[in-house]
Amino acid sequence: MNKLITLLFPLGVLILTSTAIAQKTTTGISYLMPAVEVGFKWNTASFTNSVSDKQEVGAQLGVSAVFNLSENFGLKSGMFYSERPFKSEFKEVDNIKTGKLTYFELPLHFMFKFEDFAGAYVGPSLAVKLGDELKPGSLVNPKSLVLPITFGAQFKFTPALGANVFFETVPGDLATDLSNSRAVGINLLFALD
């Protein structure tokens, strides 16, 4: 029941926000860069007692928009499916663990806008776990909710296309003995306006 509420509450907020945007002439709310984002991120995480943590490529896709707070500042938000893969090697010969955690994410990033089609941002995301896997074995006590912090920049290079580049870190544990998730990524933006 808690997972259902966790998923439905942000959806309700998004619907209410969309309604406010649709009535922007009466409320004064405006937005920029509504887009579909599709991309990849190179992710790593640290297992306790590992001797080497390798980068793995994960997918990220979703929708986003920047809501104007003032002429130079905005709030970037949206909904994303995000993967956090990992690979760790241990002292024992041929002892390698690989896995992936998948999340539904709702970012809340504060953006400094250089112009209407470019800006730099920082902020947290609410990430709800959708699934997890580990080979060999299984993850112990994976967290159902994490708060990644993201630093990035996005811009449009044509009226219909743009890019979003970012660095992301998840402070704390993802599961027992798995922590310190970091990623560098790039998403292609397909503008909806």
C-alpha positions in Angstrom: 0.0 0.0 0.0 2.8 2.4 0.9 4.5 1.8 -2.6 1.1 2.6 -4.3 0.8 5.8 -2.3 4.5 6.7 -3.1 3.8 6.3 -6.8 0.4 7.9 -7.0 1.1 11.0 -4.9 3.8 12.4 -7.3 1.5 11.6 -10.2 -1.3 13.6 -8.6 1.1 16.5 -8.0 2.1 16.3 -11.7 -1.5 16.4 -12.8 -2.3 19.4 -10.6 0.9 21.2 -11.9 -0.1 20.4 -15.5 -3.5 21.9 -14.8 -1.9 25.1 -13.5 0.3 25.3 -16.6 -2.7 24.9 -18.9 -4.2 27.9 -17.1 -1.0 30.0 -17.3 -2.8 33.1 -18.4 -4.7 33.3 -15.1 -2.0 32.0 -12.7 1.1 33.5 -14.2 3.0 30.2 -14.3 5.1 29.6 -17.4 7.5 26.9 -18.5 10.3 26.3 -20.9 11.9 23.3 -22.7 9.2 20.6 -22.3 11.0 17.6 -23.7 11.3 13.8 -24.0 14.7 12.8 -22.8 16.5 9.6 -23.8 20.1 8.8 -22.9 22.7 6.8 -21.1 24.8 7.1 -17.9 28.0 5.5 -16.9 27.4 4.3 -13.4 29.5 2.8 -10.6 28.8 1.8 -7.0 31.0 0.4 -4.3 30.6 -3.0 -2.7 32.2 -3.5 0.8 35.5 -5.3 0.5 35.7 -5.0 -3.3 39.2 -4.3 -4.8 37.8 -2.7 -8.0 34.5 -1.0 -8.9 33.9 -0.8 -12.7 31.6 1.5 -14.7 28.6 0.0 -16.4 26.2 1.7 -18.8 22.6 2.2 -17.8 19.6 3.7 -19.6 17.5 6.7 -18.6 14.4 8.0 -20.3 11.5 10.2 -19.4 9.9 13.7 -19.8 10.9 17.0 -18.3 10.2 20.7 -18.3 11.6 23.8 -16.7 9.1 25.9 -14.7 10.0 29.6 -14.6 10.5 31.1 -11.2 12.0 34.3 -12.5 13.7 35.6 -15.6 17.0 33.9 -14.6 15.9 31.0 -12.4 13.7 27.9 -13.0 12.7 24.6 -11.5 13.5 21.5 -13.7 11.2 18.6 -13.0 9.7 15.6 -14.7 9.4 11.8 -14.6 12.1 9.3 -15.5 12.9 5.6 -15.6 16.5 5.3 -14.5 19.0 2.4 -14.3 22.0 2.2 -11.9 24.1 -0.8 -13.0 27.3 -1.8 -11.2 30.2 -4.3 -11.4 32.7 -5.1 -8.6 35.7 -7.3 -8.4 37.0 -9.0 -5.2 40.4 -10.5 -4.1 39.3 -14.1 -4.9 40.0 -15.2 -8.5 37.0 -14.9 -10.8 34.9 -13.4 -8.0 32.9 -10.7 -9.9 29.5 -9.3 -8.9 27.4 -7.5 -11.4 23.9 -6.0 -10.9 21.4 -3.3 -11.5 18.9 -1.2 -9.6 16.0 0.4 -11.5 14.1 3.5 -10.3 11.1 5.7 -11.1 12.5 9.3 -10.5 10.9 12.7 -9.9 13.7 15.4 -10.1 13.4 18.7 -8.4 16.4 20.7 -9.7 17.0 24.4 -9.4 18.2 25.9 -12.7 20.1 29.1 -13.4 19.0 30.0 -17.0 21.6 31.5 -19.3 18.8 32.1 -21.8 15.4 30.5 -22.6 17.1 27.4 -24.1 20.1 26.8 -21.8 20.9 26.5 -18.2 22.9 24.8 -15.4 21.1 23.0 -12.5 21.5 21.3 -9.2 19.2 19.5 -6.9 17.7 16.2 -5.6 15.5 13.6 -7.1 13.0 11.3 -5.4 13.9 7.8 -6.7 11.5 4.9 -5.9 13.0 1.5 -6.5 11.3 -0.6 -9.3 13.6 -3.6 -9.3 17.0 -5.0 -8.4 19.3 -7.8 -9.5 22.7 -9.2 -8.6 24.7 -12.0 -10.2 25.7 -14.2 -8.4 23.2 -14.1 -5.5 20.8 -11.3 -4.6 21.0 -7.9 -3.0 20.3 -7.7 0.8 17.9 -5.1 2.0 17.8 -2.8 -1.1 16.4 0.6 -0.2 13.0 1.3 -1.7 13.6 5.1 -1.7 16.9 7.0 -2.4 17.6 10.7 -3.0 20.2 11.3 -5.7 21.8 14.7 -6.0 22.4 15.9 -9.6 24.6 18.6 -11.1 24.1 19.3 -14.8 23.5 21.6 -17.7 21.0 21.4 -20.6 20.7 23.3 -23.8 18.9 23.2 -27.2 21.1 23.3 -30.3 18.2 23.3 -32.7 14.5 24.3 -32.1 13.6 20.6 -31.8 16.8 19.0 -30.3 19.0 19.5 -27.3 21.2 17.8 -24.8 21.3 17.3 -21.0 24.7 16.4 -19.5 25.0 15.6 -15.8 26.9 14.1 -12.8 24.8 12.3 -10.2 25.7 10.9 -6.8 23.6 8.9 -4.3 24.7 9.6 -0.8 24.5 6.6 1.6 23.6 3.0 0.9 21.6 1.5 -1.9 21.5 -1.9 -0.2 23.5 -3.7 2.5 27.2 -3.6 1.6 26.4 -1.5 -1.6 26.9 2.3 -1.5 28.4 5.4 -3.1 26.7 5.3 -6.5 28.1 7.8 -8.9 27.2 8.5 -12.6 28.0 10.7 -15.5 25.4 10.8 -18.2 24.0 12.5 -21.3 20.4 12.6 -22.5 19.2 13.7 -25.9 16.3 16.1 -25.6 13.4 16.0 -28.1 11.5 19.3 -27.6 7.8 19.2 -27.3 7.1 22.9 -27.8 
